Amino acid sequence: MISIIGLGTVGRSVFEVFPDASLYDPPKGYEGPVGGTAFVCVPTPSKPDGACDTSIVEQVVRQHKADLFVIRSTVPPGTSRMLAEKYEKLIVFQPEYLGMTPGHRFRDDRAVPFVILGGTWATKVRDLYRSVLPPDTAYHLTSWEAAELTKYAVNTFLATKVEFANELRDLATAARVDYDELRELWLLDPRIGRSHTQA
């Protein structure tokens, strides 16, 4: 059995991969059973001080019974290990790579080129994905903390590129340079990467 807890953007993406999953999101009218492998796709909003609020993730792990929890929500490094030890439950962390622009190669939920799985029981989730994803999908098994920090590394790096592109556009405007032309010239260097450079 596969269950999905939380039907936001991430939960819907998981449902695309596992369309027979049981759905649990009471505010949206879904109260299917939770068990088997449970994908946790609930919000982790920022607290007033900017820290990540993982209380909903912890509530889900504490309250529900499942053979294995796969946390897809973004959480600070150390969260999965803490939950696994505190509640004595099997937990794997999988960073999500959603929110891609149309046409991006990660846009198809079944065509991602790689899956990162963190935690002691990562092989169980890898084997589950192997039953539904293409055979050339690469799996990278690592620690909880490395997987959790990878998500933050991706988020912050892409945010930095967006901010840099915006600053460069402002400089281009001040110098009476067309940003689109500048961007194309800038991106001739293959080290830069085209994504997240539109201002």
Salt bridges, closest charged atoms under 4 A:
GLU58 OE2 - LYS86 NZ 2.71
GLU96 OE2 - LYS151 NZ 3.55
ASP127 OD1 - ARG126 NE 3.33
ASP127 OD1 - ARG130 NH1 3.94
GLU145 OE2 - ARG81 NE 2.53
ASP170 OD1 - ARG169 NH2 3.51
GLU184 OE2 - ARG183 NH1 3.85
GLU184 OE1 - ARG194 NH2 3.05
ASP189 OD2 - ARG191 NH2 2.65
